[in-house]
Amino acid sequence: ELFQQTGESYRRIRNTFRVLLGNLHDAPKEAASADYTLIDRWILERLHAVTSECLAGYAAYDFRKVVSTITQFVSGDLSALYIDITKDRMYCDAENSSRRRATQAAIREITETLVKLLAPILAYTADETWEFLGHSDSVHLEAFPQPNSGFAGTEATAAVEDLLKARAVIQQAIEAARQAKQIGSNLEASVKLTLPEAGFSHAIFSDLPALQEFFILSDLHLTRGPALAATVEVCSNPKCERCWRLLPDVGTHAEHPTLCGRCVEAVG
């Protein structure tokens, strides 16, 4: 049973590396200064904390702590949230869009940091991943990574904690609509989100496109009220055949009548 659990953890890490490497397939070798979005800054703040915890674990010869810290980060913050939320920009934004390149810059830092941290434990997988990152020398000649002091704060983390509270309420309402056979997926929902009068004051709560991306929604309407709540209706907008979002501008572009404006720009 212990071997089976360990094997599952290893496969989760390895499969995550495959996804990360796939998202870097067209990334510039020397990335320019990235204009990180909130979700990028959040994952890099989490990476800063994970790096600090792992270095403390190695210093104390507590290898179990290193493995559990990285496994939780990979399966929770990275796979279940960051990769899931950013896959729309990675697959559907124009190749050189600023937020797509920012995510690739974050992914490269995440991948290189995790590979170095895991090198003493997953020697062959780390070496293989390091090679696919384009390095000619072995990862085992590298020093441990140091926490990135530029992401030592918690501003993005605090904002994402509020976003996750709202996301949980939205998902509960969507799941009820799904059980009632009203919708099939998140993108088919038109969501009215009520935010409490107090709190939820970060600038992202005024940025509707960023919220739609985080909650993986096509249509979102915001209001303020006494408590956090969400209601769901069926979205009536036409569906973009490229990004699958239901958007009002689908069908308004003569050269690509089945695409939304963003996808029209992306396909050129």
N, C-alpha and C positions, 0 to 999 in steps of 0.2 A: 504493500500500500504506500509506503514511504517512497519507494522507487518510482511508483506510478505518479505520485504528486510531484516529485522532482522532475520527471520527464515532461509532465504537462507544463511546469514552469519554464523549463528550457525551451520547449516548442513555442511557447508564447513569446519569449524573448527573441528567438530566432525568426519567427514569422514577423514580428514587429520590425526587426532589422531589415527584412526583405521589403516591407512596405516603405520604410524610410528611404532605403536605397533607391527604390523605384521612383519615389517622388523627387529624387535628386538627378534623374537621368539627363535632364537638359539644363541643370543649374550651372551658372558660370563658375569656372574654377576659382576665380578671385572675385568674390561677391563685393559689390560696392556697399557703402554704409546703408544698412537696411532701415526702411521706414516702418518699424514694427507696429502692428495693430495691437489692441488690448489683449487679445487671446494669445498673440505671440509673446508679449511681455509677461503674461501670466505663466506660460509654460517655462519661460526662461527663469522666472523667479522660483518656480518649483524646482527646476534643474539646479539652481544655485543651492537650494536647501538640501536636495538629494546629494549633491557633491560633498557638501560639508558633513552630512551624516555618514557617508561612505568613508571619507577620509578618517573620521573619528573611529569608525568601526575597524578599519585596517590598523590604525595606530594602537588599538586595544586588542588586536588579533581576534576580533569578534566577526568572523567571516559570515556567520549566520545573519548578523545584522545587515551586512553589505548586501547579501543576496535578497533578503526580505524587503529592504528599502527599495532596491532597483526593481524587484518583481512587482511591488505595489505601485510604483511610479509608472512602469510600463503598461500594466494591465488597467490601471485606473485613469490617472491624469492623461497619459499619452494616448493609449489606444481608444479607450471609451469616450474620451472627450476631445482632445486636441486633434487627433487624426480624423475623427468622425466629423467634427465641425468644419475643419479646413479642407475637406476633400472636395467640396463644391468649388472653391477658388482654385484648387490645384488642378482639377479636371476641366473646368468650364471657363475660367478667366482667360483673357488673352495671354499668350506665352510670357510676355514681358511685363505684365501688370505689376504695379508696385507691391500690392499685397501678396501676390503669388510669389514674387522674388523674396519678399520679407519672410514668408513662411519657409521657403527653401533655405534661407540663411539660418533661420532658427533650427530647422531640421538638421542641417549640417553640424551645427554646434552641439545639438542634442546627441546625434549619432557618434560623433568623435569623442564626446565626453563619456558616454556610456561604454563605448568600446574600450577606452583606456581604463575605466573603472572595473570592467569585467575581465580584463586580460589575464590576471592571475588565476581566475576561477574558470572561465570558459576560454582556454588558451587557443584552441583551434578556430572556434567560431569568431573570436575577436580578431585573430590574424586574417581570416578570410574576409571579414567585413571591412577591415582596415585596407585590404588590397582593393576591394571594390570601391572604396572611397577615393581611389586614385593614388595611394601612397606606395612607393616602391620599397621602402624600408619596413621592417617588422614593427608591429605595435609594441612588441616587448622591449624595444629600444627606447620607448617613450617614457617620460616621467608621468606620474599621476596628474590629472588635470587639477587646476585650482579653481575654487568658486569664482564666478564672474561677479566682481564687486559692483558692476553696473546694474545688476539685478538683485541687489541685497535687500531692497525695500519690499514693501507688501501692498503698494497702492493697487496694482493690478489684481493681486490675490483677493483683496477685500472686495473689489468690484465684482470679480467672478463668483465669489461666495453669494452675493446678492443675485447675480444672474442664475446661479444654480437653484436658488430658492424659487425664483420665478419659473425656471425650466421644469421643476418638479410639479408645480401647480398646472402648468400648461400640458405636460405629458399625462397627468391624471385626467384632465378634461378630454384630451385627444383619445386616450385609451377607452373612455366611456363612449365616445362617439364611434370608435372603431368596433367596440363590442355590439353597439346598436346597428352596425352595418351601414352607418352614414358615410364613412370615409374609409379608405384603404391605407393611406400613408399620411405622414405629417404634412407633406406638400399639398395635399388635397384639402387641408383645413384652413378656414378663415378664423383667426383667433382674436378675440377681444380680451386684452390683458389689463386688469385693474391693479395699479400699483398703490400701496399705502400712501397717505398724505405725508407721513414722516419717513425719512430714509430713502433708499434707492435714489440717491442724489448724484451719483457719478454721471459724467457727461455721456456715457454710452446709452443711458436711458432716454436720451434725446436723439439718438442716432438710429433711426428706424431700420435702414439697411443692415447695420451691424447687428442689431437685435434679431432680425430675420435670419441672418446667417448663423448666429449662435444657437437659436432655437430650431433651426432647420425648417423654416416656414416660408410659404409663398406670400401669405397675406397676414398682416398683423396690425391691430389697432390698439392704441394706448389710451388709458384714461387714469385718473386718480380717484381714489375712493377710501372708505374706512379700512379696508383690509385687502390683502393680496388674493386675487381671484382670477379665474379665466373661464371664458365660455367659448364654445366652438360651433361654427356653422360650416356648411359645405361651400368651398370657394367656387365662384362661378366664372373665374377668369379662364381664358384658353390656356392650354398646356404647351410649353416650349418643348419641342421634340429632342432638343440637345441637352438642356440642363434639367428638364422635367418639372420646372417650377411653373405654377399657374399664375401668369402675369398679364396685366392689362394691355401691354404693348405688343403682345404676340399677334401677328397678322397685320401689323401696321407698316411693315417693311416690304416693299414690293419685290426686292431681289431675293428675300428669304422669308416668305409668308408664314412659315411654320416656326420661326425663331423669335426670341425676345431680343431687345436692343443690345444687351450685353453679348449675347451669342453671335449676333450679326457682326459686331465689332471684332469678336474673337476669330471668326472664320474669315474675316477680311473681305 
